[in-house]
Amino acid sequence: MYKTNYILFFLSCCLLWACRKETALGTYPYGSDKEPLNVKLSTETLRPSVSAPGSTVTLYGSGFSKYKKEELLVRFNGEPSEVLTVSDTRLEVKVPVRASSGMITLTINKQVLPGPQQQISGPVSIDATFKSFPGASGGSVAGIRFQDDGKYVIVGNFSDYDNSGEADGMNGMARLNSDGSIDRSFKTRRGFLGGYVRDALPLPDGRYLVAGSFSSYRNRFLGRVQNMITLNADGSPDTALVRYNGLERVDTVPVFALGFDAPVSALHRQTDGKIVLTGSFRQVFRKNYGGLSSDGKRDSVRVDTLHINYLARLNADLTIDTTYNYDRLLPAGKPAVNGSILDSYLNSADQLMIAGSFTTFNGAAAVRLARLDTLGALDPSFNVSTGPDNTVSSINQLPDGRVVAAGYFVNVAGKPAKKVALFTATGALDNSFDPGESTVGSLMHTRVLDNGKILVSGFFDMFQGYKRDGVAILEPDGKLSATYNNFGGFKNGFVTASAPLAGRNSLVLVGAFTAFDLKSLSGIVKLKY
């Protein structure tokens, strides 16, 4: 038996060697039969360097006159243009209507020559007054909030911002001035080093309620910080002194006395000051400092454990509100969702809209999109029926109450709706919105702009047949805007969140990216439109 196997192995090796020898000696079957072009296209020189759709651009090189205009195909970031004149060293071409910033290419006899990068001007542009570079370093930006005083708060897992010069950087959270520069009056220093901040809500008294995945702050309070903390207006920890009964020892503890067993991802403040939280937590720990242990010598912390799943609400004084998504008679708590909540927002009626991968809420059907009432119960007046057939990553609300959703789905309630869809205020699919084939990639973020158009971002390089590197702007009917996509897309990354400046036709995008519209950036950019 062993001998037979050995012989078979030897013969197989010989056959493999023979095949390799034949391949090496034979003619390569995929060699090109195309004639050399003897054409050069400059990758550096063009006039002008910034152009508008419909204008004329001159390309430079050599050997162009060997070919007729009809044999020369010039594309602007994938969009074909009209060749106007040809000489041996110059090509004059007309910028196509749907051109966007990117590489110009020349195709002759199905051979493609890379050319220079071309900036396309139009309705959307980077706000050059906003200091987007050097931006965030050492990590990505996960969230951003616009404050009433014109400043911004950004969070994530970055280690510094704007080359702050701080010895310990700006770990996980920073405050920006209105021009995008770092606000040096706010310092996190070591901050959330090793953690990931998901949201930071400015409180009326100037403090911040910070949420995410972390267990300390400035390398302090290990075990006493569990995924949430309050910070003072200057970034210092919000603390209190505790004197324990029967002991002379005084200890410093975080004022925020709640802990969560898993990350908290989003914070929403209601009109009455209460704050709704979403996350992957299943237990909330309510701490009471200053107790005495049984031997009378050591301090102790009394902890109440509340089984609250995925959704919770804080009172205005930051204590837990047990009237929201909680039933003390249920050992495991109310089940809430049976999957992840990936995005949420609070509407003007203090109703929470949630989206994600779930299909039920407290046992009732709620397929990947749901609206909750002010007590955290499912609102039956919003019903998506069988809903999207795959995960919803992001949602946003139109002024009239309709909801735009983006994600991985291709159908909604049995009807085609590829990756992005619009729902009425009652949850029905709005058929006036049709994205067509959309993209083969995935959508991670969507935002309704002041002008009614809809921005979508994600992992894709084409959208509705046009070159769009990870970002596209749609008309209210779902079609790709013919004029608002003049900008180039993202390099090496994606958008995680955005902050609109209401009434100013401006939007700040944050995420994990190194360039946008041919410009080097790092996780943040401000657009004007």
Disulfide bonds with the S-S distance in Angstrom:
none
